[in-house]
Amino acid sequence: MYYVYILENKNDFGWYIGYSSNLQRRIADHLAGRGCKTTSKKTGWILIYYEAYLSKVDAMGREMFLKSGLGRRYIEKQLANYLSVDK
């Protein structure tokens, strides 16, 4: 199983979008500062969304889409209720 996920930073509400075959381990890496340059520079990441795929190619394609302008608008619409909560 492959996962596409979105992390949100509790401090500045920035997003990180990624994919992994082991979601729990990957999230733990991000939280421990071992995830990537983007997430290791900040603290306070939380998982706000994920999707599961059987194919690595499908997960990678979905990650690329969500990182695009159209994909960001799509996910903002999907998470409208979450994003509108007073933070």
PyRosetta script that sets phi, psi and omega in degrees:
from pyrosetta import init, pose_from_sequence

init()
pose = pose_from_sequence("MYYVYILENKNDFGWYIGYSSNLQRRIADHLAGRGCKTTSKKTGWILIYYEAYLSKVDAMGREMFLKSGLGRRYIEKQLANYLSVDK")
pose.set_psi(1, 141.7)
pose.set_omega(1, 177.8)
pose.set_phi(2, -122.5)
pose.set_psi(2, 145.5)
pose.set_omega(2, -174.6)
pose.set_phi(3, -125.1)
pose.set_psi(3, 138.7)
pose.set_omega(3, 169.1)
pose.set_phi(4, -107.3)
pose.set_psi(4, 133.1)
pose.set_omega(4, -173.8)
pose.set_phi(5, -139.6)
pose.set_psi(5, 158.5)
pose.set_omega(5, 176.6)
pose.set_phi(6, -126.9)
pose.set_psi(6, 126.7)
pose.set_omega(6, 173.0)
pose.set_phi(7, -104.7)
pose.set_psi(7, 144.5)
pose.set_omega(7, 175.2)
pose.set_phi(8, -120.9)
pose.set_psi(8, 138.9)
pose.set_omega(8, 177.3)
pose.set_phi(9, -85.1)
pose.set_psi(9, 125.8)
pose.set_omega(9, -177.3)
pose.set_phi(10, -67.3)
pose.set_psi(10, -21.5)
pose.set_omega(10, -176.3)
pose.set_phi(11, -85.9)
pose.set_psi(11, -47.9)
pose.set_omega(11, -177.1)
pose.set_phi(12, -117.5)
pose.set_psi(12, 2.5)
pose.set_omega(12, 178.0)
pose.set_phi(13, 62.6)
pose.set_psi(13, 18.8)
pose.set_omega(13, 174.4)
pose.set_phi(14, -71.2)
pose.set_psi(14, 156.8)
pose.set_omega(14, -178.6)
pose.set_phi(15, -112.0)
pose.set_psi(15, 151.4)
pose.set_omega(15, 167.5)
pose.set_phi(16, -127.6)
pose.set_psi(16, 129.1)
pose.set_omega(16, 179.8)
pose.set_phi(17, -115.8)
pose.set_psi(17, 129.8)
pose.set_omega(17, -179.7)
pose.set_phi(18, -150.1)
pose.set_psi(18, -179.0)
pose.set_omega(18, 175.1)
pose.set_phi(19, -139.6)
pose.set_psi(19, 156.4)
pose.set_omega(19, -179.0)
pose.set_phi(20, -161.4)
pose.set_psi(20, 156.9)
pose.set_omega(20, 173.5)
pose.set_phi(21, -90.2)
pose.set_psi(21, -11.7)
pose.set_omega(21, 178.4)
pose.set_phi(22, -134.0)
pose.set_psi(22, 90.2)
pose.set_omega(22, -173.4)
pose.set_phi(23, -61.8)
pose.set_psi(23, -45.7)
pose.set_omega(23, -177.7)
pose.set_phi(24, -61.1)
pose.set_psi(24, -44.7)
pose.set_omega(24, 179.9)
pose.set_phi(25, -65.4)
pose.set_psi(25, -41.8)
pose.set_omega(25, -178.0)
pose.set_phi(26, -65.0)
pose.set_psi(26, -42.4)
pose.set_omega(26, 177.6)
pose.set_phi(27, -63.2)
pose.set_psi(27, -43.5)
pose.set_omega(27, 177.9)
pose.set_phi(28, -59.7)
pose.set_psi(28, -39.6)
pose.set_omega(28, 177.1)
pose.set_phi(29, -61.9)
pose.set_psi(29, -46.1)
pose.set_omega(29, 179.2)
pose.set_phi(30, -60.0)
pose.set_psi(30, -45.5)
pose.set_omega(30, -177.3)
pose.set_phi(31, -67.4)
pose.set_psi(31, -27.5)
pose.set_omega(31, 179.4)
pose.set_phi(32, -87.8)
pose.set_psi(32, 1.6)
pose.set_omega(32, 179.4)
pose.set_phi(33, 82.8)
pose.set_psi(33, 12.2)
pose.set_omega(33, -179.9)
pose.set_phi(34, -106.1)
pose.set_psi(34, 8.1)
pose.set_omega(34, -172.4)
pose.set_phi(35, -71.6)
pose.set_psi(35, -61.2)
pose.set_omega(35, -179.3)
pose.set_phi(36, -169.4)
pose.set_psi(36, 176.5)
pose.set_omega(36, -179.4)
pose.set_phi(37, -58.7)
pose.set_psi(37, -43.5)
pose.set_omega(37, -176.3)
pose.set_phi(38, -61.1)
pose.set_psi(38, -50.1)
pose.set_omega(38, -175.2)
pose.set_phi(39, -82.4)
pose.set_psi(39, -21.3)
pose.set_omega(39, -179.3)
pose.set_phi(40, -77.4)
pose.set_psi(40, -17.4)
pose.set_omega(40, -179.6)
pose.set_phi(41, -80.1)
pose.set_psi(41, -16.1)
pose.set_omega(41, -176.5)
pose.set_phi(42, -130.6)
pose.set_psi(42, 160.5)
pose.set_omega(42, 172.7)
pose.set_phi(43, -115.4)
pose.set_psi(43, 168.7)
pose.set_omega(43, 175.0)
pose.set_phi(44, 90.2)
pose.set_psi(44, 31.9)
pose.set_omega(44, 179.0)
pose.set_phi(45, -84.6)
pose.set_psi(45, 140.0)
pose.set_omega(45, 175.0)
pose.set_phi(46, -132.7)
pose.set_psi(46, 145.6)
pose.set_omega(46, 176.6)
pose.set_phi(47, -78.0)
pose.set_psi(47, 122.5)
pose.set_omega(47, -179.9)
pose.set_phi(48, -112.2)
pose.set_psi(48, -14.1)
pose.set_omega(48, -174.9)
pose.set_phi(49, -165.7)
pose.set_psi(49, 143.5)
pose.set_omega(49, 170.2)
pose.set_phi(50, -154.6)
pose.set_psi(50, 157.6)
pose.set_omega(50, 176.9)
pose.set_phi(51, -133.6)
pose.set_psi(51, 150.1)
pose.set_omega(51, -179.9)
pose.set_phi(52, -112.7)
pose.set_psi(52, 141.9)
pose.set_omega(52, 179.9)
pose.set_phi(53, -135.5)
pose.set_psi(53, 148.4)
pose.set_omega(53, 176.3)
pose.set_phi(54, -80.1)
pose.set_psi(54, -28.0)
pose.set_omega(54, -175.0)
pose.set_phi(55, -108.4)
pose.set_psi(55, 134.6)
pose.set_omega(55, 176.1)
pose.set_phi(56, -62.3)
pose.set_psi(56, -39.9)
pose.set_omega(56, -180.0)
pose.set_phi(57, -61.5)
pose.set_psi(57, -41.4)
pose.set_omega(57, 178.3)
pose.set_phi(58, -64.3)
pose.set_psi(58, -42.9)
pose.set_omega(58, 179.5)
pose.set_phi(59, -64.3)
pose.set_psi(59, -42.7)
pose.set_omega(59, 179.6)
pose.set_phi(60, -64.9)
pose.set_psi(60, -39.8)
pose.set_omega(60, 177.7)
pose.set_phi(61, -64.2)
pose.set_psi(61, -41.3)
pose.set_omega(61, 179.2)
pose.set_phi(62, -66.3)
pose.set_psi(62, -40.7)
pose.set_omega(62, 176.9)
pose.set_phi(63, -59.3)
pose.set_psi(63, -46.0)
pose.set_omega(63, 179.2)
pose.set_phi(64, -60.9)
pose.set_psi(64, -41.6)
pose.set_omega(64, 178.7)
pose.set_phi(65, -62.5)
pose.set_psi(65, -47.8)
pose.set_omega(65, -177.4)
pose.set_phi(66, -64.9)
pose.set_psi(66, -25.5)
pose.set_omega(66, 178.1)
pose.set_phi(67, -80.2)
pose.set_psi(67, -13.2)
pose.set_omega(67, 179.1)
pose.set_phi(68, -80.1)
pose.set_psi(68, 167.0)
pose.set_omega(68, 178.0)
pose.set_phi(69, -59.5)
pose.set_psi(69, -45.4)
pose.set_omega(69, 178.4)
pose.set_phi(70, -63.9)
pose.set_psi(70, -40.1)
pose.set_omega(70, 179.3)
pose.set_phi(71, -65.6)
pose.set_psi(71, -39.2)
pose.set_omega(71, 177.5)
pose.set_phi(72, -63.6)
pose.set_psi(72, -42.5)
pose.set_omega(72, 177.9)
pose.set_phi(73, -63.6)
pose.set_psi(73, -40.1)
pose.set_omega(73, 178.4)
pose.set_phi(74, -60.6)
pose.set_psi(74, -49.1)
pose.set_omega(74, -176.2)
pose.set_phi(75, -69.9)
pose.set_psi(75, -33.4)
pose.set_omega(75, 175.5)
pose.set_phi(76, -62.7)
pose.set_psi(76, -38.6)
pose.set_omega(76, 177.7)
pose.set_phi(77, -67.5)
pose.set_psi(77, -42.7)
pose.set_omega(77, 179.5)
pose.set_phi(78, -63.5)
pose.set_psi(78, -35.4)
pose.set_omega(78, -177.2)
pose.set_phi(79, -100.9)
pose.set_psi(79, 20.6)
pose.set_omega(79, -175.0)
pose.set_phi(80, -53.6)
pose.set_psi(80, -43.3)
pose.set_omega(80, -179.8)
pose.set_phi(81, -66.6)
pose.set_psi(81, -40.9)
pose.set_omega(81, 178.0)
pose.set_phi(82, -65.6)
pose.set_psi(82, -45.6)
pose.set_omega(82, -175.3)
pose.set_phi(83, -70.1)
pose.set_psi(83, -22.9)
pose.set_omega(83, -178.4)
pose.set_phi(84, -86.6)
pose.set_psi(84, -7.1)
pose.set_omega(84, 178.2)
pose.set_phi(85, -65.5)
pose.set_psi(85, 134.5)
pose.set_omega(85, -179.9)
pose.set_phi(86, -61.7)
pose.set_psi(86, 119.3)
pose.set_omega(86, -176.5)
pose.set_phi(87, -100.1)
pose.dump_pdb("model.pdb")
